[in-house]
Amino acid sequence: MLNLLCLVLAALPAFTCWVGQAVADSEAVFGFWTHVMAGLPGLPGQFLRRAFYRWTLTSCAEDVTIDFGGIITRRAAKLDRGVHVGAYALIGWAWVQEHSMIGSRASLLSGARQHTWTPDGRWTPTDRETLVRVTVGRHTWVGEGAIVMADVGSGCMVAAGAVVSAAVPDGIMVAGNPARFVRRVAGEAPGSRPSEPGVPALR
């Protein structure tokens, strides 16, 4: 009942996001509402964030939890069943697969090429054409404050504060900056990751 009620309450903000996208091809309205939703406290905030993202993201499961301060910056993001996003986490163009946990203050960036250096010595604004989707596999734990710029496999652990700049295979723990192999996770990844047409599998 709470999910249904919050879907109704979030319908108008979601509609304004659709209008902004259709009229100006801009995610500015979406960005405004993500900040509003991020600041809603307690259990009502969790339900309203879930409802808003169910309306606006490519896909967001009905049992996703996004804690206070958590923000999804790209509407193309996907959050599968059982995903938990910690407080103040930042998720860009990412596919977070079933039952994965994103720690507080972690960042899933839209690849590693948000900005480029120009011949006249300036950094460019974010170019949507250079962004890539980052995938976090099933049953993976991304620790607090980690920064993820490349795919992470299923059944993995990314240590707190790690910086992932290269793909991580299934069933591996990584730590450090740049993130490096630490050990294999006890109990290998529970099943292979699903894939989509045109999306290469992790090697």
N, CA and C atoms as an extended XYZ file, in Angstrom:
609
Properties=species:S:1:pos:R:3:atomname:S:1:resname:S:1:resid:I:1 pbc="F F F"
N         0.824       -1.203        0.000 N   MET     1
C         0.000        0.000        0.000 CA  MET     1
C         0.870        1.269        0.000 C   MET     1
N         1.951        1.235        0.795 N   LEU     2
C         2.835        2.401        0.836 CA  LEU     2
C         3.513        2.617       -0.515 C   LEU     2
N         3.925        1.524       -1.146 N   ASN     3
C         4.525        1.653       -2.481 CA  ASN     3
C         3.540        2.303       -3.455 C   ASN     3
N         2.289        1.861       -3.412 N   LEU     4
C         1.275        2.386       -4.319 CA  LEU     4
C         1.007        3.857       -4.035 C   LEU     4
N         0.863        4.206       -2.755 N   LEU     5
C         0.619        5.597       -2.385 CA  LEU     5
C         1.752        6.497       -2.845 C   LEU     5
N         2.979        6.048       -2.643 N   CYS     6
C         4.124        6.869       -3.019 CA  CYS     6
C         4.277        6.970       -4.535 C   CYS     6
N         3.877        5.938       -5.258 N   LEU     7
C         3.871        6.040       -6.717 CA  LEU     7
C         2.935        7.149       -7.179 C   LEU     7
N         1.794        7.271       -6.521 N   VAL     8
C         0.844        8.335       -6.858 CA  VAL     8
C         1.455        9.697       -6.540 C   VAL     8
N         2.077        9.824       -5.348 N   LEU     9
C         2.663       11.103       -4.939 CA  LEU     9
C         3.831       11.509       -5.838 C   LEU     9
N         4.574       10.516       -6.328 N   ALA    10
C         5.752       10.815       -7.151 CA  ALA    10
C         5.420       11.001       -8.626 C   ALA    10
N         4.170       10.778       -9.001 N   ALA    11
C         3.796       10.832      -10.418 CA  ALA    11
C         3.976       12.234      -11.000 C   ALA    11
N         3.605       13.282      -10.265 N   LEU    12
C         3.723       14.647      -10.795 CA  LEU    12
C         5.189       15.059      -10.978 C   LEU    12
N         6.063       14.882       -9.968 N   PRO    13
C         7.486       15.168      -10.224 CA  PRO    13
C         8.035       14.379      -11.406 C   PRO    13
N         7.646       13.108      -11.514 N   ALA    14
C         8.133       12.287      -12.629 CA  ALA    14
C         7.634       12.834      -13.966 C   ALA    14
N         6.406       13.319      -14.001 N   PHE    15
C         5.853       13.887      -15.232 CA  PHE    15
C         6.619       15.130      -15.652 C   PHE    15
N         6.989       15.979      -14.695 N   THR    16
C         7.758       17.179      -15.040 CA  THR    16
C         9.134       16.802      -15.601 C   THR    16
N         9.701       15.697      -15.115 N   CYS    17
C        10.977       15.223      -15.682 CA  CYS    17
C        10.802       14.814      -17.134 C   CYS    17
N         9.701       14.130      -17.422 N   TRP    18
C         9.422       13.707      -18.796 CA  TRP    18
C         9.244       14.926      -19.697 C   TRP    18
N         8.536       15.958      -19.208 N   VAL    19
C         8.333       17.171      -19.994 CA  VAL    19
C         9.665       17.854      -20.278 C   VAL    19
N        10.516       17.975      -19.238 N   GLY    20
C        11.821       18.600      -19.423 CA  GLY    20
C        12.672       17.865      -20.441 C   GLY    20
N        12.608       16.536      -20.412 N   GLN    21
C        13.371       15.739      -21.366 CA  GLN    21
C        12.822       15.906      -22.780 C   GLN    21
N        11.489       15.900      -22.903 N   ALA    22
C        10.863       15.981      -24.222 CA  ALA    22
C        11.032       17.355      -24.853 C   ALA    22
N        10.930       18.404      -24.054 N   VAL    23
C        10.959       19.768      -24.596 CA  VAL    23
C        12.377       20.261      -24.833 C   VAL    23
N        13.263       20.015      -23.868 N   ALA    24
C        14.604       20.603      -23.942 CA  ALA    24
C        15.710       19.569      -24.078 C   ALA    24
N        15.359       18.305      -24.159 N   ASP    25
C        16.356       17.232      -24.194 CA  ASP    25
C        17.385       17.441      -23.077 C   ASP    25
N        16.864       17.716      -21.888 N   SER    26
C        17.721       18.031      -20.749 CA  SER    26
C        17.281       17.228      -19.536 C   SER    26
N        18.257       16.875      -18.690 N   GLU    27
C        17.951       16.189      -17.443 CA  GLU    27
C        17.977       17.155      -16.262 C   GLU    27
N        17.875       18.459      -16.530 N   ALA    28
C        17.934       19.456      -15.465 CA  ALA    28
C        16.776       19.298      -14.487 C   ALA    28
N        15.576       19.070      -15.000 N   VAL    29
C        14.426       18.897      -14.106 CA  VAL    29
C        14.593       17.620      -13.285 C   VAL    29
N        15.052       16.560      -13.929 N   PHE    30
C        15.336       15.313      -13.212 CA  PHE    30
C        16.363       15.565      -12.111 C   PHE    30
N        17.408       16.321      -12.418 N   GLY    31
C        18.430       16.627      -11.428 CA  GLY    31
C        17.875       17.391      -10.243 C   GLY    31
N        16.969       18.318      -10.506 N   PHE    32
C        16.325       19.059       -9.411 CA  PHE    32
C        15.588       18.113       -8.473 C   PHE    32
N        14.781       17.226       -9.050 N   TRP    33
C        13.974       16.339       -8.207 CA  TRP    33
C        14.814       15.282       -7.494 C   TRP    33
N        15.921       14.877       -8.096 N   THR    34
C        16.771       13.902       -7.388 CA  THR    34
C        17.305       14.502       -6.091 C   THR    34
N        17.640       15.788       -6.106 N   HIS    35
C        18.126       16.431       -4.889 CA  HIS    35
C        17.009       16.611       -3.869 C   HIS    35
N        15.826       16.933       -4.343 N   VAL    36
C        14.686       17.046       -3.426 CA  VAL    36
C        14.413       15.698       -2.759 C   VAL    36
N        14.355       14.641       -3.562 N   MET    37
C        14.062       13.313       -3.031 CA  MET    37
C        15.167       12.824       -2.085 C   MET    37
N        16.409       13.163       -2.408 N   ALA    38
C        17.532       12.713       -1.576 CA  ALA    38
C        17.429       13.243       -0.154 C   ALA    38
N        16.840       14.428        0.015 N   GLY    39
C        16.780       15.061        1.328 CA  GLY    39
C        15.577       14.694        2.172 C   GLY    39
N        14.734       13.784        1.676 N   LEU    40
C        13.555       13.381        2.460 CA  LEU    40
C        13.976       12.350        3.501 C   LEU    40
N        13.693       12.596        4.776 N   PRO    41
C        14.219       11.730        5.847 CA  PRO    41
C        13.364       10.491        6.104 C   PRO    41
N        13.998        9.533        6.784 N   GLY    42
C        13.283        8.390        7.335 CA  GLY    42
C        12.670        7.451        6.314 C   GLY    42
N        11.743        6.628        6.808 N   LEU    43
C        11.081        5.642        5.969 CA  LEU    43
C        10.256        6.269        4.849 C   LEU    43
N         9.528        7.377        5.113 N   PRO    44
C         8.805        8.014        4.002 CA  PRO    44
C         9.738        8.406        2.855 C   PRO    44
N        10.927        8.893        3.196 N   GLY    45
C        11.891        9.257        2.164 CA  GLY    45
C        12.311        8.058        1.339 C   GLY    45
N        12.547        6.914        1.998 N   GLN    46
C        12.931        5.706        1.265 CA  GLN    46
C        11.852        5.297        0.275 C   GLN    46
N        10.605        5.331        0.706 N   PHE    47
C         9.512        4.925       -0.179 CA  PHE    47
C         9.329        5.911       -1.328 C   PHE    47
N         9.457        7.220       -1.044 N   LEU    48
C         9.273        8.211       -2.103 CA  LEU    48
C        10.412        8.188       -3.104 C   LEU    48
N        11.650        7.989       -2.636 N   ARG    49
C        12.767        7.871       -3.583 CA  ARG    49
C        12.565        6.668       -4.501 C   ARG    49
N        12.196        5.550       -3.906 N   ARG    50
C        11.951        4.348       -4.706 CA  ARG    50
C        10.871        4.608       -5.746 C   ARG    50
N         9.779        5.226       -5.341 N   ALA    51
C         8.677        5.490       -6.265 CA  ALA    51
C         9.111        6.429       -7.386 C   ALA    51
N         9.828        7.493       -7.032 N   PHE    52
C        10.282        8.452       -8.047 CA  PHE    52
C        11.180        7.781       -9.074 C   PHE    52
N        12.114        6.963       -8.605 N   TYR    53
C        13.031        6.313       -9.540 CA  TYR    53
C        12.347        5.194      -10.324 C   TYR    53
N        11.313        4.593       -9.762 N   ARG    54
C        10.550        3.611      -10.550 CA  ARG    54
C         9.876        4.290      -11.735 C   ARG    54
N         9.457        5.525      -11.564 N   TRP    55
C         8.850        6.271      -12.657 CA  TRP    55
C         9.895        6.735      -13.675 C   TRP    55
N        11.093        7.094      -13.212 N   THR    56
C        11.997        7.869      -14.064 CA  THR    56
C        13.194        7.103      -14.627 C   THR    56
N        13.691        6.086      -13.936 N   LEU    57
C        14.855        5.355      -14.437 CA  LEU    57
C        14.462        4.354      -15.514 C   LEU    57
N        15.454        3.855      -16.250 N   THR    58
C        15.201        2.792      -17.218 CA  THR    58
C        14.514        1.620      -16.542 C   THR    58
N        15.000        1.233      -15.357 N   SER    59
C        14.288        0.251      -14.539 CA  SER    59
C        14.733        0.392      -13.090 C   SER    59
N        13.790        0.200      -12.189 N   CYS    60
C        14.045        0.248      -10.750 CA  CYS    60
C        13.057       -0.706      -10.090 C   CYS    60
N        13.573       -1.734       -9.424 N   ALA    61
C        12.711       -2.752       -8.827 CA  ALA    61
C        11.905       -2.182       -7.652 C   ALA    61
N        10.800       -2.833       -7.347 N   GLU    62
C         9.888       -2.332       -6.323 CA  GLU    62
C        10.396       -2.539       -4.904 C   GLU    62
N        11.518       -3.257       -4.727 N   ASP    63
C        12.062       -3.449       -3.382 CA  ASP    63
C        13.432       -2.803       -3.197 C   ASP    63
N        13.825       -1.929       -4.111 N   VAL    64
C        15.102       -1.217       -3.993 CA  VAL    64
C        15.050       -0.281       -2.788 C   VAL    64
N        16.171       -0.174       -2.067 N   THR    65
C        16.283        0.767       -0.952 CA  THR    65
C        17.370        1.788       -1.266 C   THR    65
N        17.015        3.065       -1.164 N   ILE    66
C        17.978        4.150       -1.365 CA  ILE    66
C        17.932        5.017       -0.116 C   ILE    66
N        19.019        5.021        0.639 N   ASP    67
C        19.057        5.734        1.908 CA  ASP    67
C        19.164        7.242        1.710 C   ASP    67
N        19.033        7.964        2.826 N   PHE    68
C        19.059        9.427        2.843 CA  PHE    68
C        20.301        9.960        2.124 C   PHE    68
N        20.102       10.911        1.245 N   GLY    69
C        21.205       11.543        0.541 CA  GLY    69
C        21.663       10.832       -0.718 C   GLY    69
N        21.159        9.620       -0.956 N   GLY    70
C        21.539        8.886       -2.154 CA  GLY    70
C        20.946        9.516       -3.406 C   GLY    70
N        21.747        9.653       -4.449 N   ILE    71
C        21.303       10.321       -5.681 CA  ILE    71
C        21.670        9.478       -6.895 C   ILE    71
N        20.721        9.331       -7.807 N   ILE    72
C        20.961        8.716       -9.114 CA  ILE    72
C        21.000        9.861      -10.122 C   ILE    72
N        22.110       10.027      -10.828 N   THR    73
C        22.267       11.203      -11.682 CA  THR    73
C        21.889       10.979      -13.140 C   THR    73
N        21.727        9.721      -13.549 N   ARG    74
C        21.432        9.420      -14.953 CA  ARG    74
C        20.172        8.572      -15.048 C   ARG    74
N        19.232        9.007      -15.867 N   ARG    75
C        17.968        8.283      -15.990 CA  ARG    75
C        18.136        6.921      -16.639 C   ARG    75
N        19.250        6.703      -17.328 N   ALA    76
C        19.490        5.415      -17.970 CA  ALA    76
C        19.945        4.344      -16.975 C   ALA    76
N        20.087        4.695      -15.698 N   ALA    77
C        20.523        3.730      -14.691 CA  ALA    77
C        19.475        2.635      -14.491 C   ALA    77
N        19.952        1.461      -14.040 N   LYS    78
C        19.075        0.331      -13.755 CA  LYS    78
C        19.413       -0.226      -12.376 C   LYS    78
N        18.395       -0.413      -11.542 N   LEU    79
C        18.562       -0.988      -10.216 CA  LEU    79
C        17.671       -2.226      -10.122 C   LEU    79
N        18.297       -3.391       -9.994 N   ASP    80
C        17.561       -4.659       -9.985 CA  ASP    80
C        17.041       -5.009       -8.586 C   ASP    80
N        16.378       -6.147       -8.488 N   ARG    81
C        15.747       -6.577       -7.239 CA  ARG    81
C        16.753       -6.655       -6.091 C   ARG    81
N        16.311       -6.201       -4.908 N   GLY    82
C        17.099       -6.360       -3.703 CA  GLY    82
C        18.308       -5.457       -3.588 C   GLY    82
N        18.446       -4.472       -4.459 N   VAL    83
C        19.598       -3.559       -4.408 CA  VAL    83
C        19.442       -2.595       -3.231 C   VAL    83
N        20.556       -2.351       -2.539 N   HIS    84
C        20.572       -1.372       -1.441 CA  HIS    84
C        21.623       -0.321       -1.766 C   HIS    84
N        21.209        0.948       -1.729 N   VAL    85
C        22.104        2.079       -1.979 CA  VAL    85
C        22.237        2.854       -0.683 C   VAL    85
N        23.475        2.984       -0.179 N   GLY    86
C        23.713        3.608        1.113 CA  GLY    86
C        23.596        5.129        1.080 C   GLY    86
N        23.666        5.711        2.271 N   ALA    87
C        23.517        7.158        2.431 CA  ALA    87
C        24.589        7.915        1.644 C   ALA    87
N        24.143        8.956        0.955 N   TYR    88
C        25.016        9.867        0.208 CA  TYR    88
C        25.776        9.195       -0.936 C   TYR    88
N        25.364        8.007       -1.332 N   ALA    89
C        25.979        7.373       -2.505 CA  ALA    89
C        25.543        8.123       -3.766 C   ALA    89
N        26.401        8.062       -4.779 N   LEU    90
C        26.146        8.753       -6.049 CA  LEU    90
C        26.267        7.738       -7.175 C   LEU    90
N        25.186        7.582       -7.931 N   ILE    91
C        25.166        6.581       -8.998 CA  ILE    91
C        24.875        7.272      -10.325 C   ILE    91
N        25.780        7.097      -11.283 N   GLY    92
C        25.587        7.652      -12.614 CA  GLY    92
C        24.924        6.632      -13.523 C   GLY    92
N        25.468        6.487      -14.730 N   TRP    93
C        24.921        5.525      -15.690 CA  TRP    93
C        25.451        4.148      -15.295 C   TRP    93
N        24.680        3.455      -14.503 N   ALA    94
C        25.120        2.170      -13.963 CA  ALA    94
C        23.969        1.176      -13.980 C   ALA    94
N        24.339       -0.090      -14.089 N   TRP    95
C        23.392       -1.194      -13.933 CA  TRP    95
C        23.827       -1.963      -12.696 C   TRP    95
N        23.077       -1.809      -11.608 N   VAL    96
C        23.370       -2.508      -10.362 CA  VAL    96
C        22.459       -3.727      -10.301 C   VAL    96
N        23.046       -4.905      -10.340 N   GLN    97
C        22.272       -6.129      -10.483 CA  GLN    97
C        21.824       -6.683       -9.131 C   GLN    97
N        21.074       -7.755       -9.171 N   GLU    98
C        20.304       -8.246       -8.028 CA  GLU    98
C        21.117       -8.374       -6.741 C   GLU    98
N        20.511       -7.885       -5.654 N   HIS    99
C        21.000       -8.078       -4.285 CA  HIS    99
C        22.411       -7.549       -4.061 C   HIS    99
N        22.791       -6.526       -4.789 N   SER   100
C        24.081       -5.888       -4.546 CA  SER   100
C        23.906       -4.714       -3.592 C   SER   100
N        24.984       -4.395       -2.872 N   MET   101
C        24.957       -3.326       -1.884 CA  MET   101
C        25.983       -2.263       -2.263 C   MET   101
N        25.527       -1.030       -2.321 N   ILE   102
C        26.402        0.100       -2.608 CA  ILE   102
C        26.559        0.883       -1.305 C   ILE   102
N        27.779        0.947       -0.790 N   GLY   103
C        28.018        1.553        0.512 CA  GLY   103
C        27.792        3.054        0.524 C   GLY   103
N        27.688        3.593        1.735 N   SER   104
C        27.497        5.030        1.886 CA  SER   104
C        28.673        5.788        1.283 C   SER   104
N        28.355        6.891        0.639 N   ARG   105
C        29.319        7.804       -0.001 CA  ARG   105
C        30.093        7.174       -1.155 C   ARG   105
N        29.702        5.986       -1.580 N   ALA   106
C        30.331        5.387       -2.763 CA  ALA   106
C        29.859        6.118       -4.021 C   ALA   106
N        30.680        6.070       -5.064 N   SER   107
C        30.325        6.701       -6.337 CA  SER   107
C        30.494        5.701       -7.468 C   SER   107
N        29.422        5.497       -8.226 N   LEU   108
C        29.494        4.702       -9.448 CA  LEU   108
C        29.449        5.692      -10.608 C   LEU   108
N        30.602        5.981      -11.175 N   LEU   109
C        30.687        6.977      -12.238 CA  LEU   109
C        30.298        6.366      -13.582 C   LEU   109
N        29.971        7.227      -14.521 N   SER   110
C        29.594        6.773      -15.863 CA  SER   110
C        30.850        6.575      -16.701 C   SER   110
N        31.683        5.621      -16.290 N   GLY   111
C        32.954        5.402      -16.955 CA  GLY   111
C        34.008        6.362      -16.441 C   GLY   111
N        35.113        6.479      -17.172 N   ALA   112
C        36.253        7.280      -16.715 CA  ALA   112
C        36.536        8.473      -17.617 C   ALA   112
N        35.578        8.836      -18.484 N   ARG   113
C        35.837        9.913      -19.446 CA  ARG   113
C        34.746       10.980      -19.395 C   ARG   113
N        34.476       11.488      -18.203 N   GLN   114
C        33.470       12.545      -18.082 CA  GLN   114
C        33.929       13.853      -18.728 C   GLN   114
N        35.254       14.093      -18.708 N   HIS   115
C        35.795       15.347      -19.232 CA  HIS   115
C        37.024       15.051      -20.093 C   HIS   115
N        37.281       15.915      -21.065 N   THR   116
C        38.475       15.769      -21.903 CA  THR   116
C        39.249       17.089      -21.910 C   THR   116
N        40.551       16.969      -22.148 N   TRP   117
C        41.453       18.124      -22.168 CA  TRP   117
C        41.522       18.683      -23.583 C   TRP   117
N        41.240       19.963      -23.718 N   THR   118
C        41.204       20.585      -25.045 CA  THR   118
C        42.565       21.182      -25.392 C   THR   118
N        42.821       21.406      -26.697 N   PRO   119
C        44.108       21.993      -27.112 CA  PRO   119
C        44.391       23.359      -26.492 C   PRO   119
N        43.333       24.103      -26.134 N   ASP   120
C        43.562       25.428      -25.543 CA  ASP   120
C        43.698       25.372      -24.023 C   ASP   120
N        43.867       24.158      -23.481 N   GLY   121
C        44.188       24.027      -22.061 CA  GLY   121
C        43.015       24.127      -21.121 C   GLY   121
N        41.877       23.574      -21.531 N   ARG   122
C        40.698       23.583      -20.657 CA  ARG   122
C        40.093       22.194      -20.595 C   ARG   122
N        39.381       21.928      -19.489 N   TRP   123
C        38.598       20.703      -19.387 CA  TRP   123
C        37.185       20.976      -19.901 C   TRP   123
N        36.681       20.060      -20.714 N   THR   124
C        35.342       20.229      -21.282 CA  THR   124
C        34.273       19.873      -20.244 C   THR   124
N        33.056       20.414      -20.396 N   PRO   125
C        31.934       19.928      -19.596 CA  PRO   125
C        31.664       18.452      -19.917 C   PRO   125
N        30.836       17.828      -19.107 N   THR   126
C        30.500       16.424      -19.353 CA  THR   126
C        29.845       16.269      -20.720 C   THR   126
N        30.355       15.331      -21.499 N   ASP   127
C        29.824       15.041      -22.828 CA  ASP   127
C        29.119       13.686      -22.757 C   ASP   127
N        27.817       13.694      -22.962 N   ARG   128
C        27.067       12.439      -22.867 CA  ARG   128
C        27.539       11.383      -23.852 C   ARG   128
N        28.161       11.836      -24.945 N   GLU   129
C        28.625       10.892      -25.953 CA  GLU   129
C        29.822       10.072      -25.481 C   GLU   129
N        30.548       10.561      -24.484 N   THR   130
C        31.741        9.844      -24.009 CA  THR   130
C        31.457        8.975      -22.789 C   THR   130
N        30.255        9.043      -22.258 N   LEU   131
C        29.923        8.258      -21.064 CA  LEU   131
C        29.688        6.804      -21.435 C   LEU   131
N        30.001        5.913      -20.503 N   VAL   132
C        29.740        4.487      -20.698 CA  VAL   132
C        29.048        3.942      -19.457 C   VAL   132
N        28.278        2.884      -19.657 N   ARG   133
C        27.596        2.283      -18.516 CA  ARG   133
C        28.542        1.391      -17.728 C   ARG   133
N        28.482        1.510      -16.414 N   VAL   134
C        29.236        0.651      -15.502 CA  VAL   134
C        28.271       -0.370      -14.912 C   VAL   134
N        28.676       -1.638      -14.930 N   THR   135
C        27.837       -2.719      -14.403 CA  THR   135
C        28.429       -3.258      -13.105 C   THR   135
N        27.570       -3.398      -12.100 N   VAL   136
C        27.940       -4.062      -10.847 CA  VAL   136
C        27.144       -5.356      -10.792 C   VAL   136
N        27.843       -6.494      -10.769 N   GLY   137
C        27.185       -7.792      -10.857 CA  GLY   137
C        26.371       -8.151       -9.619 C   GLY   137
N        25.724       -9.282       -9.699 N   ARG   138
C        24.838       -9.757       -8.630 CA  ARG   138
C        25.628      -10.062       -7.355 C   ARG   138
N        24.977       -9.800       -6.210 N   HIS   139
C        25.530      -10.158       -4.898 CA  HIS   139
C        26.924       -9.575       -4.673 C   HIS   139
N        27.118       -8.344       -5.118 N   THR   140
C        28.398       -7.665       -4.936 CA  THR   140
C        28.252       -6.550       -3.908 C   THR   140
N        29.308       -6.341       -3.147 N   TRP   141
C        29.322       -5.316       -2.111 CA  TRP   141
C        30.377       -4.280       -2.472 C   TRP   141
N        29.932       -3.041       -2.692 N   VAL   142
C        30.832       -1.918       -2.929 CA  VAL   142
C        30.928       -1.142       -1.630 C   VAL   142
N        32.122       -1.082       -1.047 N   GLY   143
C        32.302       -0.522        0.280 CA  GLY   143
C        32.199        0.995        0.330 C   GLY   143
N        32.179        1.498        1.554 N   GLU   144
C        31.998        2.929        1.792 CA  GLU   144
C        33.078        3.761        1.109 C   GLU   144
N        32.631        4.795        0.423 N   GLY   145
C        33.550        5.746       -0.185 CA  GLY   145
C        34.303        5.233       -1.398 C   GLY   145
N        33.970        4.031       -1.880 N   ALA   146
C        34.645        3.510       -3.067 CA  ALA   146
C        34.221        4.294       -4.311 C   ALA   146
N        35.108        4.338       -5.296 N   ILE   147
C        34.824        4.984       -6.575 CA  ILE   147
C        34.963        3.927       -7.662 C   ILE   147
N        33.881        3.722       -8.419 N   VAL   148
C        33.848        2.662       -9.424 CA  VAL   148
C        33.680        3.281      -10.799 C   VAL   148
N        34.675        3.048      -11.682 N   MET   149
C        34.650        3.592      -13.039 CA  MET   149
C        34.663        2.501      -14.102 C   MET   149
N        34.624        1.223      -13.659 N   ALA   150
C        34.670        0.090      -14.591 CA  ALA   150
C        33.792       -1.024      -14.033 C   ALA   150
N        33.485       -2.007      -14.873 N   ASP   151
C        32.594       -3.093      -14.469 CA  ASP   151
C        33.169       -3.894      -13.299 C   ASP   151
N        32.269       -4.318      -12.427 N   VAL   152
C        32.625       -5.195      -11.308 CA  VAL   152
C        31.761       -6.448      -11.431 C   VAL   152
N        32.358       -7.621      -11.308 N   GLY   153
C        31.643       -8.875      -11.524 CA  GLY   153
C        30.682       -9.231      -10.401 C   GLY   153
N        30.121      -10.429      -10.490 N   SER   154
C        29.199      -10.943       -9.478 CA  SER   154
C        29.974      -11.504       -8.293 C   SER   154
N        29.356      -11.429       -7.110 N   GLY   155
C        29.959      -12.012       -5.919 CA  GLY   155
C        31.272      -11.382       -5.534 C   GLY   155
N        31.437      -10.102       -5.819 N   CYS   156
C        32.691       -9.409       -5.527 CA  CYS   156
C        32.573       -8.545       -4.280 C   CYS   156
N        33.730       -8.103       -3.789 N   MET   157
C        33.785       -7.106       -2.731 CA  MET   157
C        34.782       -6.033       -3.138 C   MET   157
N        34.316       -4.789       -3.137 N   VAL   158
C        35.183       -3.640       -3.385 CA  VAL   158
C        35.393       -2.965       -2.039 C   VAL   158
N        36.639       -2.957       -1.559 N   ALA   159
C        36.924       -2.446       -0.224 CA  ALA   159
C        36.609       -0.960       -0.111 C   ALA   159
N        36.362       -0.510        1.112 N   ALA   160
C        36.092        0.903        1.364 CA  ALA   160
C        37.233        1.756        0.830 C   ALA   160
N        36.876        2.817        0.118 N   GLY   161
C        37.862        3.749       -0.396 CA  GLY   161
C        38.599        3.312       -1.637 C   GLY   161
N        38.296        2.120       -2.164 N   ALA   162
C        38.984        1.638       -3.361 CA  ALA   162
C        38.583        2.465       -4.583 C   ALA   162
N        39.478        2.517       -5.561 N   VAL   163
C        39.197        3.199       -6.829 CA  VAL   163
C        39.323        2.175       -7.947 C   VAL   163
N        38.181        1.789       -8.517 N   VAL   164
C        38.151        0.739       -9.538 CA  VAL   164
C        38.204        1.383      -10.907 C   VAL   164
N        39.352        1.241      -11.585 N   SER   165
C        39.530        1.834      -12.907 CA  SER   165
C        39.667        0.782      -14.002 C   SER   165
N        39.691       -0.509      -13.614 N   ALA   166
C        39.753       -1.605      -14.589 CA  ALA   166
C        38.746       -2.675      -14.161 C   ALA   166
N        38.232       -3.424      -15.138 N   ALA   167
C        37.185       -4.415      -14.873 CA  ALA   167
C        37.641       -5.445      -13.843 C   ALA   167
N        36.710       -5.831      -12.972 N   VAL   168
C        36.970       -6.808      -11.912 CA  VAL   168
C        36.201       -8.090      -12.234 C   VAL   168
N        36.877       -9.246      -12.326 N   PRO   169
C        36.177      -10.506      -12.627 CA  PRO   169
C        35.274      -10.950      -11.469 C   PRO   169
N        34.440      -11.943      -11.729 N   ASP   170
C        33.552      -12.482      -10.708 CA  ASP   170
C        34.336      -13.037       -9.521 C   ASP   170
N        33.723      -12.910       -8.321 N   GLY   171
C        34.233      -13.592       -7.139 CA  GLY   171
C        35.554      -13.090       -6.609 C   GLY   171
N        35.850      -11.801       -6.800 N   ILE   172
C        37.149      -11.243       -6.425 CA  ILE   172
C        36.952      -10.103       -5.425 C   ILE   172
N        37.874       -9.986       -4.461 N   MET   173
C        37.941       -8.802       -3.602 CA  MET   173
C        39.079       -7.918       -4.087 C   MET   173
N        38.800       -6.615       -4.215 N   VAL   174
C        39.828       -5.660       -4.608 CA  VAL   174
C        39.886       -4.531       -3.592 C   VAL   174
N        41.055       -3.896       -3.498 N   ALA   175
C        41.246       -2.785       -2.565 CA  ALA   175
C        42.334       -1.885       -3.097 C   ALA   175
N        42.353       -0.643       -2.620 N   GLY   176
C        43.428        0.274       -2.942 CA  GLY   176
C        43.114        1.228       -4.071 C   GLY   176
N        44.087        2.088       -4.381 N   ASN   177
C        43.972        3.081       -5.447 CA  ASN   177
C        45.276        3.071       -6.254 C   ASN   177
N        45.216        2.504       -7.484 N   PRO   178
C        44.055        1.849       -8.114 CA  PRO   178
C        43.772        0.505       -7.465 C   PRO   178
N        42.519        0.041       -7.588 N   ALA   179
C        42.113       -1.211       -6.946 CA  ALA   179
C        42.876       -2.392       -7.527 C   ALA   179
N        43.362       -3.260       -6.640 N   ARG   180
C        44.113       -4.449       -7.049 CA  ARG   180
C        43.569       -5.684       -6.348 C   ARG   180
N        43.866       -6.830       -6.929 N   PHE   181
C        43.424       -8.118       -6.382 CA  PHE   181
C        43.907       -8.286       -4.944 C   PHE   181
N        42.983       -8.712       -4.064 N   VAL   182
C        43.342       -9.047       -2.686 CA  VAL   182
C        43.213      -10.548       -2.460 C   VAL   182
N        42.053      -11.088       -2.788 N   ARG   183
C        41.818      -12.521       -2.621 CA  ARG   183
C        40.532      -12.890       -3.347 C   ARG   183
N        40.312      -14.183       -3.467 N   ARG   184
C        39.022      -14.655       -3.963 CA  ARG   184
C        38.020      -14.636       -2.819 C   ARG   184
N        36.802      -14.251       -3.118 N   VAL   185
C        35.762      -14.195       -2.097 CA  VAL   185
C        35.303      -15.604       -1.789 C   VAL   185
N        35.172      -15.948       -0.495 N   ALA   186
C        34.714      -17.280       -0.097 CA  ALA   186
C        33.331      -17.535       -0.663 C   ALA   186
N        33.158      -18.701       -1.314 N   GLY   187
C        31.872      -18.986       -1.945 CA  GLY   187
C        31.751      -18.175       -3.203 C   GLY   187
N        32.090      -18.765       -4.317 N   GLU   188
C        32.108      -18.036       -5.579 CA  GLU   188
C        30.753      -17.415       -5.900 C   GLU   188
N        30.754      -16.549       -6.870 N   ALA   189
C        29.546      -15.822       -7.250 CA  ALA   189
C        28.385      -16.777       -7.483 C   ALA   189
N        27.230      -16.506       -6.870 N   PRO   190
C        26.071      -17.394       -6.987 CA  PRO   190
C        25.393      -17.301       -8.338 C   PRO   190
N        25.938      -17.961       -9.323 N   GLY   191
C        25.348      -17.943      -10.668 CA  GLY   191
C        25.972      -16.870      -11.530 C   GLY   191
N        25.941      -17.077      -12.796 N   SER   192
C        26.529      -16.110      -13.716 CA  SER   192
C        25.626      -14.897      -13.843 C   SER   192
N        26.232      -13.789      -14.252 N   ARG   193
C        25.469      -12.555      -14.396 CA  ARG   193
C        24.608      -12.592      -15.645 C   ARG   193
N        23.412      -11.979      -15.564 N   PRO   194
C        22.620      -11.845      -16.790 CA  PRO   194
C        23.302      -10.866      -17.727 C   PRO   194
N        22.970      -10.940      -18.995 N   SER   195
C        23.566      -10.008      -19.952 CA  SER   195
C        22.472       -9.469      -20.852 C   SER   195
N        22.800       -8.426      -21.562 N   GLU   196
C        21.877       -7.828      -22.509 CA  GLU   196
C        22.486       -7.893      -23.900 C   GLU   196
N        21.669       -7.911      -24.925 N   PRO   197
C        22.222       -7.909      -26.270 CA  PRO   197
C        23.136       -6.717      -26.477 C   PRO   197
N        24.301       -6.983      -27.059 N   GLY   198
C        25.227       -5.902      -27.338 CA  GLY   198
C        26.117       -5.511      -26.194 C   GLY   198
N        25.929       -6.129      -25.002 N   VAL   199
C        26.751       -5.799      -23.847 CA  VAL   199
C        27.752       -6.904      -23.643 C   VAL   199
N        29.061       -6.657      -23.820 N   PRO   200
C        30.041       -7.721      -23.711 CA  PRO   200
C        30.128       -8.261      -22.295 C   PRO   200
N        30.375       -9.568      -22.177 N   ALA   201
C        30.522      -10.183      -20.866 CA  ALA   201
C        31.878       -9.845      -20.278 C   ALA   201
N        31.942       -9.794      -18.946 N   LEU   202
C        33.226       -9.570      -18.272 CA  LEU   202
C        34.138      -10.751      -18.499 C   LEU   202
N        35.396      -10.470      -18.783 N   ARG   203
C        36.372      -11.549      -18.931 CA  ARG   203
C        37.225      -11.627      -17.677 C   ARG   203
